Amino acid sequence: MAPAAVVVKRGSVYLTRETCERYFPGLESVILLRRDNNLVIMPVRHAAAGGHLLKLRNSAGDRVVNAADFFRQNGIEDTVELHFQAFWCATRVGLEARDVFLQT
């Protein structure tokens, strides 16, 4: 499967409509996890499970996840902008971007 372009800026994760349709179809929230130096974006199937909202960003259907606290706790300040490729990881059941937390 092709990699997904992911952007982190101003404490938020920006995902394209295509990425959300491919990996998070019909979902309204995700969980962000740090695994070593990797960022894992996992789908949340039930709202009661919590997570971060996948908010609609524009009329094109792109989404944004506001998670400034998560990134600050992991050493990525609001002024940092990161662009990276994420791949679906079957063992983690989510999109995984490698070495995100080494880029700061």
Helices and strands as residue ranges (DSSP letters): E 4-9, E 12-15, H 17-23, E 29-35, E 38-43, G 47-49, E 52-53, E 55-56, E 63-66, H 68-73, E 81-89, E 94-97, G 100-102
